[in-house]
Amino acid sequence: MDQLTVALTPGGPRLTREPPSRNGSPGVLVRTELMGVCRSDLKEITGVRGGPSQFGHELVGVVEDGVLPAGTRVCLDPNVPVRRGSGFARELWLSGTEEDLVRALPRAPDGVSARTLVFAEPAACAAHCVAMAERHAGTPPGTVTVLGAGVAGVLIAGLAELGGAEVALRNRGRDRLDFLADRGVLPAAVGRAVPPGSQDVVVVATSFVFPDLLRDALDLVRPGGVVMLYGGTKAGDRLPDLDCDLDTVRRKESAWMAGWHGKPVTVGGSYGTGPADFPRALHALENGLVVEPLVTGEVALADLPAELDRLTADRVLGKVLVRP
């Protein structure tokens, strides 16, 4: 029987028996070592995520063949325009220009566990958010509050703390905060109380930018401070009393000057990654960014379909990993 693979199409991931097309372009074959299930994977299979398919993008693996040296340990930057299938596979073929392939497969450091390196892509997105917050603010923030204590929020808070900020990590429900406290993750930040109008930067890092959380962020930020949009948005999203096109600001990573009940604020966006973000993330993962306590499960690739059903049906804390 032909082996089933997952093709990434404009309509989302689909099963196929067609081999990956090399199209005469340079390519790289990567043997996957470990994969992670991302919230965006779950959004994609339930049809609530916009943009191009990135299904199966959190991974660490080893180059087996192609234009990169065999034996090189790599992660995956899904924002680089190369052709590929899903990373939920035993082997992943990527094709494109050699320059793009080098960018798409950032080299992973030796001596770091796969259970840490599988967080490289979400940590790079978090590093990008922290960098964009600093750019929008014009200076490194001294105080940062992150709303949303999922994996993305934890990584943003952890990187901001490593950068020297006093960080608070908040969540609408107690379960995520209790989960982090039980595992000793960011003990100084989890649940820290901050007064209204006191924060240099407030990041909305929930799966979507919900109106009530955006209001909370606007209330917490100081006059002249920055509210960062990191969670998902869709075209036309707006908040009454805030003159701002939220989706455009987030996707274009612009800084929008606005007023909130007489208080001047900047609403800034963060979307994807840039060339400097994977090196920052990998350096942080080597040097103090704690991620392995976030892992709550590990399943075999053959069991992934059933696990995805569970993850879309239940509220699951932490990160689930997939073994090839």
Residue pairs with C-beta under 8 A, 6 or more apart in sequence:
2 17
3 17
4 15
4 16
4 17
5 15
5 16
5 17
5 18
5 19
5 20
5 85
5 86
5 89
6 13
6 14
6 15
6 16
6 55
6 56
6 85
6 86
6 88
6 89
7 13
7 14
7 15
7 16
7 18
7 85
7 86
8 52
8 53
8 54
8 55
8 84
8 85
8 86
9 53
10 52
10 53
12 44
12 45
12 47
12 53
12 55
13 44
13 45
13 53
13 55
13 56
13 86
20 83
20 84
20 85
20 93
20 95
21 83
21 95
22 93
22 95
23 83
23 95
25 83
25 95
25 96
25 97
26 66
26 67
26 95
26 96
26 97
26 98
26 101
27 66
27 67
27 93
27 94
27 95
27 96
27 101
28 63
28 65
28 66
28 67
28 68
28 93
28 94
28 95
28 101
28 105
29 63
29 64
29 65
29 66
29 91
29 92
29 93
30 61
30 62
30 63
30 64
30 74
30 76
30 91
30 92
30 93
30 94
30 105
31 61
31 62
31 63
31 64
31 90
31 91
31 324
32 59
32 60
32 61
32 87
32 89
32 90
32 91
32 92
32 324
33 59
33 60
33 61
33 62
33 73
33 114
33 324
34 59
34 60
34 114
34 115
34 117
34 118
34 321
34 322
34 323
34 324
35 56
35 58
35 59
35 87
35 88
35 118
35 301
35 321
35 322
35 324
36 58
36 59
36 118
36 119
36 122
36 319
36 320
36 321
36 322
37 58
37 307
37 308
37 311
37 319
37 320
37 321
37 322
38 57
38 58
38 121
38 122
39 150
39 151
39 152
39 207
40 49
40 54
40 57
41 54
41 55
41 56
41 57
41 308
42 308
42 311
42 312
43 49
43 207
43 232
44 53
44 54
44 55
45 55
45 308
45 312
46 312
49 232
50 232
50 234
54 78
55 86
55 88
56 86
56 87
56 88
56 89
57 76
57 78
57 87
57 121
58 76
58 87
58 118
58 119
58 120
58 121
58 122
59 75
59 76
59 87
59 92
59 118
59 121
60 73
60 74
60 75
60 108
60 114
60 117
60 118
60 120
61 73
61 74
61 76
61 92
62 71
62 72
62 73
62 74
63 69
63 70
63 71
63 72
63 73
63 74
63 105
64 70
64 91
66 101
67 98
67 101
68 74
68 101
68 102
68 105
72 105
72 107
73 107
73 108
73 109
73 110
73 117
74 105
74 106
74 107
74 108
75 105
75 106
75 108
75 117
75 120
75 121
75 278
75 282
76 87
76 92
76 104
76 105
76 121
77 103
77 104
77 105
77 106
77 121
77 124
77 273
77 278
78 104
78 121
79 272
79 273
80 96
80 100
80 103
80 104
81 96
81 100
82 94
82 95
82 96
82 100
82 101
82 104
83 94
83 95
83 96
84 92
84 93
84 94
84 95
84 104
85 92
85 93
86 92
88 301
88 304
88 322
89 301
89 324
90 301
90 324
94 101
94 104
94 105
95 101
96 104
103 275
106 120
106 278
106 279
106 282
108 117
108 120
108 282
109 117
109 282
109 286
112 285
112 286
113 292
115 291
115 292
115 295
115 321
116 285
116 291
116 292
117 282
117 285
118 319
118 321
119 151
119 155
119 285
119 291
119 294
119 319
120 278
120 281
120 282
120 285
121 273
121 281
122 151
122 152
122 155
123 155
123 159
123 281
123 282
123 284
123 285
123 289
123 291
124 273
124 277
124 278
124 280
124 281
125 152
125 155
125 270
125 272
125 273
125 277
126 152
126 155
126 156
126 158
126 159
126 281
127 159
127 273
127 277
127 280
127 281
127 284
128 270
128 272
128 273
128 274
128 277
129 156
129 203
129 205
129 228
129 230
129 270
130 156
130 159
130 160
130 163
131 274
131 276
131 277
131 280
132 228
132 253
132 268
132 269
132 270
133 141
133 144
133 160
133 201
133 203
133 226
133 228
133 268
133 270
134 140
134 141
135 255
135 268
136 226
136 228
136 255
136 266
136 268
137 200
137 201
137 225
137 226
137 266
140 163
140 164
140 165
141 160
141 165
141 200
141 201
141 226
142 165
142 166
142 200
143 165
143 166
143 167
143 168
143 194
143 198
143 199
143 200
143 201
144 157
144 160
144 165
144 166
144 167
144 168
144 199
144 200
144 201
144 202
144 203
145 167
145 168
145 169
145 170
145 194
145 199
145 201
145 202
145 203
145 217
145 220
146 153
146 156
146 157
146 160
146 167
146 168
146 169
146 170
146 189
146 202
146 203
146 205
147 153
147 170
147 171
147 202
147 203
147 204
147 205
147 206
147 213
147 216
147 217
148 170
148 171
148 203
148 204
148 205
148 206
148 207
148 213
148 231
149 169
149 170
149 171
149 176
149 177
149 180
149 190
150 176
150 205
150 206
150 207
151 294
151 318
151 319
152 205
152 230
153 169
153 171
153 203
153 205
153 206
154 169
154 180
154 185
154 186
154 294
155 289
155 291
156 203
156 205
156 230
157 167
157 169
157 186
157 189
158 186
158 284
158 289
158 290
159 280
159 281
159 284
159 289
160 167
160 201
161 167
161 186
161 188
161 189
162 284
162 287
162 288
162 289
165 200
165 201
167 186
167 188
167 189
167 192
168 189
168 191
168 192
168 193
168 194
168 199
169 177
169 180
169 186
169 189
169 190
169 191
169 192
170 177
170 191
170 192
171 177
172 213
175 315
175 317
176 317
177 190
177 191
179 317
179 318
180 186
180 190
181 187
181 190
181 191
183 293
183 294
184 293
185 290
185 293
185 294
186 290
194 220
196 219
196 220
197 219
197 220
197 221
197 222
197 223
197 263
198 220
198 222
199 220
199 221
199 222
199 225
200 221
200 222
200 225
200 226
201 221
201 225
201 226
201 227
201 228
202 216
202 217
202 218
202 220
202 221
202 225
202 226
202 227
202 228
203 217
203 227
203 228
203 230
204 213
204 214
204 217
204 227
204 228
204 229
204 230
204 231
205 230
205 231
206 213
206 231
207 231
207 232
208 231
208 232
208 233
209 229
209 231
209 232
209 233
209 237
209 246
209 250
210 231
211 239
213 231
214 227
214 239
214 242
214 246
215 239
217 227
218 227
218 242
218 260
218 263
218 265
219 260
221 227
221 263
221 265
223 263
223 264
223 265
224 264
224 265
224 266
225 265
225 266
226 255
226 265
226 266
226 267
226 268
227 265
227 266
227 267
227 268
228 268
228 269
228 270
229 246
229 249
229 250
229 267
229 268
229 269
229 270
230 250
230 270
233 246
233 247
233 250
233 251
234 247
235 247
236 247
237 245
237 246
237 247
238 244
238 245
238 246
239 246
241 260
241 261
242 258
242 260
242 267
243 258
243 259
244 256
244 258
244 267
245 256
246 267
248 254
249 255
249 256
249 267
249 268
249 269
250 269
250 270
250 271
251 269
251 271
252 269
252 271
253 268
253 269
253 270
253 271
254 268
254 269
255 266
255 267
255 268
255 269
256 266
256 267
256 268
257 264
257 265
257 266
258 264
258 265
258 266
258 267
259 265
281 289
285 291
291 319
294 318
294 319
295 318
295 319
295 320
295 321
296 316
296 317
296 318
296 319
296 320
297 307
297 316
297 318
297 320
297 321
298 320
298 321
298 322
298 323
299 307
299 320
299 321
299 322
299 323
300 322
300 323
301 322
301 323
301 324
304 322
307 320
307 322
310 316
311 320
